[in-house]
Amino acid sequence: MDITSVTVGLPVTDIEASCLWYGAVFERVEPDLEPDEGIAEYEIGGIWIQLFEDDEAEENAVVVRFGVDDVTAQHARIAALGIDVGPVECVDGAVDWFDVRDPDGNVLSLYSLADERGRGSGGRGSDAGRRI
């Protein structure tokens, strides 16, 4: 089997409100595709995130994890949008990460892997934002 692309579907209760939320988080003015009513898609890091309306979205939450260069900077940027973000957590020598829930309870988890010295992005000269 040759996989040519990956799409992750996220159930949402209000497509317009979710597009505003995801647009802010992904720094996008609008979705990349809106193939049908109640569906919006964003191409992010080589995969597609597909938002689709589902009245039971809050009961079917999903977790999607995104690797970023500087998780501490992304934590600050998303918090500055007025979005409630969890603390930056640290697994020494492996990864720094945090979770943020969309309005329907889906979890976006952002992480930075440790560098060759065993430090995550939050470990570059500071423990700011890290919970040990």
MARROLUM-432281 format. One record per atom (N, C-alpha, C, O, CB): atom name; residue number from 1; x, y, z. Coordinates in pm, whole numbers, plus 50000, padded with zeros to 5 digits. Glycine has a CB too. Example, Ala and Ser with C-alpha at 12.3 -4.5 7.8 and 13.67 -1.06 7.14 Angstrom:
REC   atom     n      c1      c2      c3
REC      N     1   51319   49431   50780
REC     CA     1   51230   49550   50780
REC      C     1   51320   49670   50780
REC      O     1   51424   49668   50846
REC     CB     1   51131   49553   50905
REC      N     2   51285   49775   50708
REC     CA     2   51367   49894   50714
REC      C     2   51290   50003   50787
REC      O     2   51341   50114   50804
REC     CB     2   51408   49940   50572
This chain:
REC   atom     n      c1      c2      c3
REC      N     1   50085   49883   50000
REC     CA     1   50000   50000   50000
REC      C     1   50090   50124   50000
REC      O     1   50181   50135   50082
REC     CB     1   49903   50000   50123
REC      N     2   50064   50216   49908
REC     CA     2   50133   50344   49904
REC      C     2   50038   50451   49953
REC      O     2   49940   50484   49886
REC     CB     2   50184   50375   49762
REC      N     3   50067   50507   50071
REC     CA     3   49985   50614   50126
REC      C     3   50026   50743   50056
REC      O     3   50144   50777   50051
REC     CB     3   50001   50626   50282
REC      N     4   49928   50815   50001
REC     CA     4   49959   50939   49929
REC      C     4   49925   51063   50010
REC      O     4   49976   51171   49980
REC     CB     4   49884   50942   49798
REC      N     5   49840   51051   50111
REC     CA     5   49810   51164   50199
REC      C     5   49741   51111   50323
REC      O     5   49696   50997   50328
REC     CB     5   49723   51270   50126
REC      N     6   49732   51197   50424
REC     CA     6   49665   51163   50550
REC      C     6   49569   51276   50585
REC      O     6   49605   51393   50579
REC     CB     6   49769   51138   50666
REC      N     7   49446   51239   50621
REC     CA     7   49347   51335   50668
REC      C     7   49298   51289   50804
REC      O     7   49261   51172   50822
REC     CB     7   49229   51348   50566
REC      N     8   49296   51382   50901
REC     CA     8   49245   51354   51034
REC      C     8   49115   51430   51049
REC      O     8   49113   51553   51037
REC     CB     8   49349   51394   51147
REC      N     9   49007   51359   51075
REC     CA     9   48876   51422   51092
REC      C     9   48851   51459   51236
REC      O     9   48870   51378   51327
REC     CB     9   48767   51330   51043
REC      N    10   48807   51583   51257
REC     CA    10   48774   51631   51391
REC      C    10   48627   51672   51393
REC      O    10   48587   51762   51319
REC     CB    10   48866   51751   51433
REC      N    11   48547   51608   51476
REC     CA    11   48406   51646   51485
REC      C    11   48390   51778   51559
REC      O    11   48452   51800   51663
REC     CB    11   48326   51536   51554
REC      N    12   48305   51867   51506
REC     CA    12   48277   51996   51569
REC      C    12   48128   52022   51564
REC      O    12   48059   51971   51474
REC     CB    12   48356   52111   51499
REC      N    13   48076   52099   51657
REC     CA    13   47933   52127   51660
REC      C    13   47895   52250   51579
REC      O    13   47780   52261   51535
REC     CB    13   47886   52143   51801
REC      N    14   47988   52343   51559
REC     CA    14   47960   52468   51487
REC      C    14   48077   52496   51393
REC      O    14   48183   52541   51438
REC     CB    14   47936   52588   51587
REC      N    15   48060   52469   51265
REC     CA    15   48171   52480   51170
REC      C    15   48224   52622   51161
REC      O    15   48346   52641   51152
REC     CB    15   48127   52432   51033
REC      N    16   48138   52723   51163
REC     CA    16   48184   52861   51152
REC      C    16   48269   52901   51273
REC      O    16   48377   52958   51258
REC     CB    16   48065   52956   51138
REC      N    17   48220   52872   51393
REC     CA    17   48296   52904   51514
REC      C    17   48427   52826   51518
REC      O    17   48530   52880   51560
REC     CB    17   48212   52874   51641
REC      N    18   48423   52701   51475
REC     CA    18   48544   52619   51475
REC      C    18   48646   52671   51374
REC      O    18   48766   52668   51401
REC     CB    18   48510   52473   51445
REC      N    19   48600   52718   51259
REC     CA    19   48693   52775   51160
REC      C    19   48761   52900   51216
REC      O    19   48879   52924   51190
REC     CB    19   48619   52809   51029
REC      N    20   48687   52980   51291
REC     CA    20   48749   53097   51354
REC      C    20   48856   53054   51454
REC      O    20   48966   53109   51457
REC     CB    20   48642   53185   51423
REC      N    21   48824   52954   51537
REC     CA    21   48916   52906   51640
REC      C    21   49040   52845   51575
REC      O    21   49153   52883   51607
REC     CB    21   48847   52802   51731
REC      N    22   49020   52750   51482
REC     CA    22   49133   52683   51417
REC      C    22   49211   52780   51329
REC      O    22   49334   52771   51321
REC     CB    22   49084   52565   51333
REC      N    23   49142   52873   51264
REC     CA    23   49211   52974   51185
REC      C    23   49307   53055   51270
REC      O    23   49419   53083   51227
REC     CB    23   49111   53066   51118
REC      N    24   49265   53093   51391
REC     CA    24   49353   53167   51482
REC      C    24   49470   53081   51527
REC      O    24   49584   53126   51525
REC     CB    24   49275   53217   51604
REC      N    25   49443   52957   51566
REC     CA    25   49549   52869   51615
REC      C    25   49649   52836   51503
REC      O    25   49770   52838   51526
REC     CB    25   49488   52740   51670
REC      N    26   49598   52806   51383
REC     CA    26   49685   52770   51270
REC      C    26   49737   52891   51194
REC      O    26   49810   52876   51096
REC     CB    26   49610   52679   51176
REC      N    27   49700   53010   51237
REC     CA    27   49740   53135   51171
REC      C    27   49698   53135   51024
REC      O    27   49779   53161   50935
REC     CB    27   49893   53155   51183
REC      N    28   49571   53106   51001
REC     CA    28   49513   53102   50867
REC      C    28   49391   53192   50862
REC      O    28   49310   53193   50955
REC     CB    28   49475   52957   50827
REC      N    29   49376   53267   50755
REC     CA    29   49260   53352   50737
REC      C    29   49136   53269   50707
REC      O    29   49026   53302   50752
REC     CB    29   49285   53454   50624
REC      N    30   49154   53161   50632
REC     CA    30   49042   53074   50597
REC      C    30   49092   52933   50572
REC      O    30   49212   52912   50555
REC     CB    30   48967   53128   50472
REC      N    31   49002   52835   50570
REC     CA    31   49042   52697   50542
REC      C    31   49101   52685   50401
REC      O    31   49074   52768   50314
REC     CB    31   48922   52602   50557
REC      N    32   49181   52581   50380
REC     CA    32   49236   52555   50247
REC      C    32   49129   52502   50153
REC      O    32   49131   52531   50034
REC     CB    32   49352   52455   50256
REC      N    33   49035   52424   50206
REC     CA    33   48926   52367   50127
REC      C    33   48797   52368   50208
REC      O    33   48800   52353   50330
REC     CB    33   48959   52224   50081
REC      N    34   48686   52386   50139
REC     CA    34   48553   52367   50197
REC      C    34   48475   52283   50096
REC      O    34   48394   52336   50020
REC     CB    34   48480   52507   50228
REC      N    35   48501   52151   50095
REC     CA    35   48447   52065   49990
REC      C    35   48296   52046   49991
REC      O    35   48237   52008   49890
REC     CB    35   48511   51933   49998
REC      N    36   48233   52071   50105
REC     CA    36   48088   52052   50114
REC      C    36   48040   52134   50234
REC      O    36   48120   52176   50318
REC     CB    36   48050   51900   50129
REC      N    37   47910   52155   50241
REC     CA    37   47853   52227   50354
REC      C    37   47884   52152   50484
REC      O    37   47866   52030   50492
REC     CB    37   47702   52245   50336
REC      N    38   47930   52226   50585
REC     CA    38   47959   52164   50714
REC      C    38   48096   52098   50722
REC      O    38   48124   52027   50818
REC     CB    38   47855   52063   50746
REC      N    39   48182   52120   50620
REC     CA    39   48317   52061   50619
REC      C    39   48418   52169   50582
REC      O    39   48397   52246   50487
REC     CB    39   48325   51941   50519
REC      N    40   48527   52175   50656
REC     CA    40   48637   52267   50627
REC      C    40   48768   52193   50650
REC      O    40   48780   52116   50745
REC     CB    40   48630   52397   50716
REC      N    41   48867   52216   50563
REC     CA    41   48993   52143   50572
REC      C    41   49112   52238   50569
REC      O    41   49114   52337   50496
REC     CB    41   49004   52042   50458
REC      N    42   49210   52206   50652
REC     CA    42   49336   52280   50660
REC      C    42   49450   52183   50632
REC      O    42   49456   52075   50691
REC     CB    42   49353   52349   50800
REC      N    43   49542   52220   50543
REC     CA    43   49662   52140   50523
REC      C    43   49768   52193   50618
REC      O    43   49810   52308   50609
REC     CB    43   49712   52145   50373
REC      N    44   49811   52109   50710
REC     CA    44   49903   52147   50817
REC      C    44   50016   52046   50823
REC      O    44   49991   51928   50851
REC     CB    44   49829   52158   50954
REC      N    45   50138   52089   50799
REC     CA    45   50253   52001   50815
REC      C    45   50246   51872   50736
REC      O    45   50293   51768   50783
REC     CB    45   50270   51969   50958
REC      N    46   50187   51876   50616
REC     CA    46   50182   51758   50532
REC      C    46   50062   51668   50555
REC      O    46   50048   51567   50486
REC     CB    46   50304   51681   50552
REC      N    47   49975   51702   50650
REC     CA    47   49851   51626   50668
REC      C    47   49733   51722   50654
REC      O    47   49751   51844   50657
REC     CB    47   49847   51554   50808
REC      N    48   49616   51668   50638
REC     CA    48   49495   51748   50631
REC      C    48   49416   51732   50760
REC      O    48   49394   51620   50807
REC     CB    48   49410   51709   50509
REC      N    49   49373   51844   50817
REC     CA    49   49282   51844   50931
REC      C    49   49145   51879   50874
REC      O    49   49125   51988   50821
REC     CB    49   49327   51945   51045
REC      N    50   49051   51786   50887
REC     CA    50   48917   51806   50834
REC      C    50   48820   51827   50949
REC      O    50   48798   51737   51030
REC     CB    50   48874   51685   50747
REC      N    51   48761   51945   50956
REC     CA    51   48657   51974   51053
REC      C    51   48524   51937   50991
REC      O    51   48496   51975   50877
REC     CB    51   48660   52124   51098
REC      N    52   48442   51863   51063
REC     CA    52   48310   51828   51010
REC      C    52   48207   51839   51121
REC      O    52   48231   51799   51235
REC     CB    52   48310   51686   50950
REC      N    53   48092   51894   51085
REC     CA    53   47986   51913   51184
REC      C    53   47929   51779   51230
REC      O    53   47900   51690   51149
REC     CB    53   47874   52001   51127
REC      N    54   47916   51768   51361
REC     CA    54   47863   51646   51423
REC      C    54   47796   51689   51553
REC      O    54   47863   51740   51643
REC     CB    54   47977   51539   51448
REC      N    55   47667   51668   51564
REC     CA    55   47593   51708   51684
REC      C    55   47646   51643   51811
REC      O    55   47625   51695   51921
REC     CB    55   47447   51675   51668
REC      N    56   47714   51530   51798
REC     CA    56   47767   51459   51915
REC      C    56   47918   51478   51930
REC      O    56   47985   51395   51992
REC     CB    56   47735   51311   51904
REC      N    57   47971   51586   51874
REC     CA    57   48116   51609   51875
REC      C    57   48176   51605   52014
REC      O    57   48283   51547   52034
REC     CB    57   48147   51743   51810
REC      N    58   48109   51666   52111
REC     CA    58   48166   51672   52246
REC      C    58   48178   51535   52311
REC      O    58   48255   51518   52405
REC     CB    58   48081   51761   52333
REC      N    59   48103   51437   52262
REC     CA    59   48110   51301   52316
REC      C    59   48215   51216   52245
REC      O    59   48246   51106   52291
REC     CB    59   47974   51234   52306
REC      N    60   48269   51266   52134
REC     CA    60   48364   51190   52052
REC      C    60   48495   51265   52033
REC      O    60   48545   51275   51921
REC     CB    60   48303   51158   51915
REC      N    61   48550   51318   52140
REC     CA    61   48671   51400   52130
REC      C    61   48788   51321   52071
REC      O    61   48798   51199   52087
REC     CB    61   48709   51455   52267
REC      N    62   48876   51393   52001
REC     CA    62   48991   51336   51932
REC      C    62   49117   51408   51983
REC      O    62   49108   51523   52027
REC     CB    62   48976   51349   51776
REC      N    63   49233   51341   51977
REC     CA    63   49361   51404   52010
REC      C    63   49447   51401   51885
REC      O    63   49465   51297   51823
REC     CB    63   49432   51331   52129
REC      N    64   49501   51519   51849
REC     CA    64   49594   51531   51737
REC      C    64   49719   51600   51790
REC      O    64   49710   51704   51856
REC     CB    64   49530   51611   51615
REC      N    65   49835   51543   51760
REC     CA    65   49961   51598   51810
REC      C    65   50042   51658   51695
REC      O    65   50055   51598   51589
REC     CB    65   50044   51488   51882
REC      N    66   50096   51780   51719
REC     CA    66   50174   51851   51618
REC      C    66   50312   51882   51672
REC      O    66   50326   51940   51780
REC     CB    66   50102   51980   51576
REC      N    67   50415   51845   51598
REC     CA    67   50551   51882   51634
REC      C    67   50580   52023   51585
REC      O    67   50548   52057   51471
REC     CB    67   50652   51782   51575
REC      N    68   50641   52105   51670
REC     CA    68   50678   52243   51636
REC      C    68   50822   52267   51681
REC      O    68   50874   52196   51767
REC     CB    68   50580   52346   51703
REC      N    69   50885   52369   51623
REC     CA    69   51024   52399   51658
REC      C    69   51039   52453   51800
REC      O    69   51134   52418   51869
REC     CB    69   51081   52499   51561
REC      N    70   50945   52537   51845
REC     CA    70   50958   52601   51975
REC      C    70   50823   52598   52046
REC      O    70   50741   52689   52029
REC     CB    70   51009   52748   51960
REC      N    71   50801   52495   52124
REC     CA    71   50672   52477   52190
REC      C    71   50643   52590   52288
REC      O    71   50527   52627   52306
REC     CB    71   50668   52344   52262
REC      N    72   50745   52646   52352
REC     CA    72   50724   52754   52448
REC      C    72   50671   52879   52377
REC      O    72   50582   52946   52429
REC     CB    72   50855   52786   52522
REC      N    73   50725   52910   52260
REC     CA    73   50678   53025   52183
REC      C    73   50534   53003   52136
REC      O    73   50453   53096   52140
REC     CB    73   50770   53050   52060
REC      N    74   50500   52882   52093
REC     CA    74   50363   52853   52050
REC      C    74   50266   52859   52168
REC      O    74   50153   52904   52153
REC     CB    74   50357   52716   51982
REC      N    75   50310   52814   52283
REC     CA    75   50229   52821   52404
REC      C    75   50193   52967   52433
REC      O    75   50077   52999   52458
REC     CB    75   50304   52758   52525
REC      N    76   50293   53054   52429
REC     CA    76   50271   53196   52455
REC      C    76   50180   53258   52349
REC      O    76   50090   53336   52382
REC     CB    76   50405   53272   52460
REC      N    77   50201   53224   52222
REC     CA    77   50122   53281   52113
REC      C    77   49975   53241   52125
REC      O    77   49887   53325   52111
REC     CB    77   50178   53236   51977
REC      N    78   49948   53113   52151
REC     CA    78   49810   53066   52159
REC      C    78   49742   53121   52285
REC      O    78   49624   53157   52280
REC     CB    78   49805   52912   52160
REC      N    79   49814   53130   52396
REC     CA    79   49759   53189   52517
REC      C    79   49724   53336   52494
REC      O    79   49624   53385   52548
REC     CB    79   49858   53175   52634
REC      N    80   49806   53407   52416
REC     CA    80   49780   53548   52386
REC      C    80   49653   53568   52303
REC      O    80   49599   53678   52299
REC     CB    80   49900   53608   52313
REC      N    81   49605   53463   52238
REC     CA    81   49479   53469   52164
REC      C    81   49359   53463   52258
REC      O    81   49244   53477   52214
REC     CB    81   49472   53355   52062
REC      N    82   49385   53443   52387
REC     CA    82   49278   53431   52484
REC      C    82   49226   53289   52497
REC      O    82   49120   53265   52556
REC     CB    82   49165   53522   52446
REC      N    83   49302   53194   52442
REC     CA    83   49264   53052   52448
REC      C    83   49329   52990   52571
REC      O    83   49448   53010   52596
REC     CB    83   49307   52977   52318
REC      N    84   49250   52916   52648
REC     CA    84   49301   52850   52768
REC      C    84   49391   52733   52729
REC      O    84   49345   52636   52669
REC     CB    84   49183   52801   52857
REC      N    85   49518   52744   52762
REC     CA    85   49614   52638   52730
REC      C    85   49662   52574   52859
REC      O    85   49669   52638   52963
REC     CB    85   49735   52694   52649
REC      N    86   49695   52446   52851
REC     CA    86   49753   52377   52965
REC      C    86   49897   52420   52983
REC      O    86   49952   52489   52898
REC     CB    86   49743   52225   52948
REC      N    87   49958   52380   53093
REC     CA    87   50098   52416   53117
REC      C    87   50191   52342   53021
REC      O    87   50156   52236   52969
REC     CB    87   50137   52385   53262
REC      N    88   50309   52398   52998
REC     CA    88   50412   52327   52922
REC      C    88   50469   52221   53016
REC      O    88   50521   52252   53123
REC     CB    88   50525   52425   52868
REC      N    89   50458   52099   52973
REC     CA    89   50509   51985   53051
REC      C    89   50643   51943   52992
REC      O    89   50671   51971   52875
REC     CB    89   50408   51865   53050
REC      N    90   50726   51876   53071
REC     CA    90   50858   51835   53026
REC      C    90   50883   51690   53062
REC      O    90   50863   51648   53176
REC     CB    90   50967   51925   53087
REC      N    91   50928   51613   52964
REC     CA    91   50980   51480   52989
REC      C    91   51129   51494   52959
REC      O    91   51171   51491   52844
REC     CB    91   50909   51366   52899
REC      N    92   51209   51508   53065
REC     CA    92   51352   51537   53050
REC      C    92   51419   51445   52949
REC      O    92   51404   51323   52954
REC     CB    92   51423   51526   53183
REC      N    93   51492   51508   52859
REC     CA    93   51567   51433   52759
REC      C    93   51484   51382   52643
REC      O    93   51536   51315   52554
REC     CB    93   51635   51320   52823
REC      N    94   51352   51414   52644
REC     CA    94   51267   51359   52539
REC      C    94   51182   51465   52469
REC      O    94   51195   51486   52348
REC     CB    94   51176   51253   52597
REC      N    95   51095   51532   52545
REC     CA    95   50997   51619   52480
REC      C    95   50941   51722   52577
REC      O    95   50929   51696   52697
REC     CB    95   50882   51536   52421
REC      N    96   50908   51840   52524
REC     CA    96   50829   51941   52596
REC      C    96   50697   51950   52520
REC      O    96   50696   51944   52397
REC     CB    96   50904   52084   52604
REC      N    97   50584   51964   52592
REC     CA    97   50455   51964   52525
REC      C    97   50349   52034   52608
REC      O    97   50365   52056   52728
REC     CB    97   50411   51822   52496
REC      N    98   50238   52070   52541
REC     CA    98   50120   52119   52610
REC      C    98   49997   52083   52528
REC      O    98   50005   52058   52407
REC     CB    98   50127   52273   52633
REC      N    99   49883   52080   52595
REC     CA    99   49756   52050   52531
REC      C    99   49666   52173   52534
REC      O    99   49674   52256   52625
REC     CB    99   49686   51931   52599
REC      N   100   49582   52183   52432
REC     CA   100   49480   52287   52426
REC      C   100   49355   52222   52368
REC      O   100   49363   52146   52272
REC     CB   100   49527   52412   52341
REC      N   101   49239   52252   52426
REC     CA   101   49113   52194   52379
REC      C   101   49039   52294   52292
REC      O   101   49032   52413   52324
REC     CB   101   49025   52149   52499
REC      N   102   48983   52244   52182
REC     CA   102   48900   52330   52099
REC      C   102   48763   52344   52166
REC      O   102   48739   52279   52267
REC     CB   102   48886   52273   51954
REC      N   103   48674   52427   52114
REC     CA   103   48544   52447   52180
REC      C   103   48460   52320   52194
REC      O   103   48366   52318   52274
REC     CB   103   48466   52549   52105
REC      N   104   48491   52215   52119
REC     CA   104   48415   52090   52128
REC      C   104   48487   51982   52208
REC      O   104   48440   51869   52213
REC     CB   104   48386   52039   51991
REC      N   105   48600   52015   52269
REC     CA   105   48672   51920   52353
REC      C   105   48781   51842   52283
REC      O   105   48852   51766   52348
REC     CB   105   48576   51825   52410
REC      N   106   48796   51858   52150
REC     CA   106   48908   51794   52081
REC      C   106   49038   51852   52133
REC      O   106   49045   51971   52165
REC     CB   106   48897   51813   51926
REC      N   107   49140   51770   52142
REC     CA   107   49268   51814   52199
REC      C   107   49371   51830   52088
REC      O   107   49395   51739   52009
REC     CB   107   49318   51715   52305
REC      N   108   49433   51948   52085
REC     CA   108   49553   51968   52004
REC      C   108   49668   51965   52102
REC      O   108   49670   52039   52200
REC     CB   108   49549   52103   51921
REC      N   109   49764   51880   52077
REC     CA   109   49881   51869   52161
REC      C   109   49999   51916   52077
REC      O   109   50025   51861   51970
REC     CB   109   49902   51722   52215
REC      N   110   50071   52017   52124
REC     CA   110   50189   52066   52053
REC      C   110   50312   52024   52131
REC      O   110   50314   52029   52253
REC     CB   110   50184   52221   52036
REC      N   111   50415   51982   52058
REC     CA   111   50535   51932   52124
REC      C   111   50660   51970   52047
REC      O   111   50657   51992   51926
REC     CB   111   50527   51780   52141
REC      N   112   50771   51976   52120
REC     CA   112   50905   51990   52063
REC      C   112   50989   51877   52120
REC      O   112   50993   51856   52241
REC     CB   112   50968   52131   52093
REC      N   113   51056   51807   52031
REC     CA   113   51145   51699   52074
REC      C   113   51273   51756   52132
REC      O   113   51313   51868   52100
REC     CB   113   51176   51606   51957
REC      N   114   51336   51678   52217
REC     CA   114   51464   51719   52275
REC      C   114   51570   51727   52166
REC      O   114   51567   51651   52069
REC     CB   114   51509   51620   52387
REC      N   115   51662   51821   52182
REC     CA   115   51773   51831   52087
REC      C   115   51880   51728   52121
REC      O   115   51862   51647   52211
REC     CB   115   51832   51974   52086
REC      N   116   51990   51731   52051
REC     CA   116   52096   51631   52072
REC      C   116   52157   51638   52212
REC      O   116   52224   51543   52253
REC     CB   116   52205   51650   51968
REC      N   117   52135   51748   52284
REC     CA   117   52185   51760   52422
REC      C   117   52078   51716   52523
REC      O   117   52099   51725   52644
REC     CB   117   52229   51905   52451
REC      N   118   51964   51668   52472
REC     CA   118   51859   51621   52562
REC      C   118   51770   51730   52613
REC      O   118   51697   51711   52711
REC     CB   118   51920   51550   52677
REC      N   119   51774   51848   52548
REC     CA   119   51690   51960   52591
REC      C   119   51577   51981   52493
REC      O   119   51597   51974   52372
REC     CB   119   51773   52089   52605
REC      N   120   51458   52006   52545
REC     CA   120   51344   52046   52462
REC      C   120   51352   52195   52437
REC      O   120   51445   52260   52482
REC     CB   120   51209   52008   52528
REC      N   121   51254   52249   52365
REC     CA   121   51259   52391   52330
REC      C   121   51254   52480   52452
REC      O   121   51313   52588   52452
REC     CB   121   51144   52426   52237
REC      N   122   51185   52436   52557
REC     CA   122   51178   52517   52679
REC      C   122   51306   52510   52759
REC      O   122   51322   52588   52854
REC     CB   122   51062   52471   52765
REC      N   123   51398   52420   52725
REC     CA   123   51520   52402   52801
REC      C   123   51637   52479   52748
REC      O   123   51748   52465   52799
REC     CB   123   51555   52260   52806
REC      N   124   51618   52561   52646
REC     CA   124   51728   52639   52589
REC      C   124   51759   52759   52675
REC      O   124   51716   52871   52647
REC     CB   124   51695   52684   52446
REC      N   125   51832   52734   52780
REC     CA   125   51877   52844   52865
REC      C   125   51778   52888   52970
REC      O   125   51810   52979   53047
REC     CB   125   51911   52960   52782
REC      N   126   51661   52829   52978
REC     CA   126   51562   52875   53074
REC      C   126   51466   52763   53107
REC      O   126   51442   52675   53025
REC     CB   126   51486   52996   53022
REC      N   127   51412   52768   53227
REC     CA   127   51306   52675   53266
REC      C   127   51172   52745   53263
REC      O   127   51074   52693   53317
REC     CB   127   51334   52616   53404
REC      N   128   51164   52864   53202
REC     CA   128   51040   52939   53197
REC      C   128   50931   52856   53130
REC      O   128   50952   52796   53024
REC     CB   128   51059   53072   53122
REC      N   129   50814   52853   53194
REC     CA   129   50700   52782   53139
REC      C   129   50703   52633   53158
REC      O   129   50611   52564   53116
REC     CB   129   50691   52810   52996
REC      N   130   50807   52580   53221
REC     CA   130   50816   52435   53239
REC      C   130   50767   52396   53377
REC      O   130   50789   52467   53475
REC     CB   130   50961   52386   53220
REC      N   131   50700   52286   53382
REC     CA   131   50656   52231   53509
REC      C   131   50732   52103   53531
REC      O   131   50727   52011   53450
REC     CB   131   50502   52208   53512
REC      N   132   50802   52097   53642
REC     CA   132   50886   51980   53669
REC      C   132   50828   51901   53783
REC      O   132   50883   51798   53822
REC     CB   132   51032   52021   53701
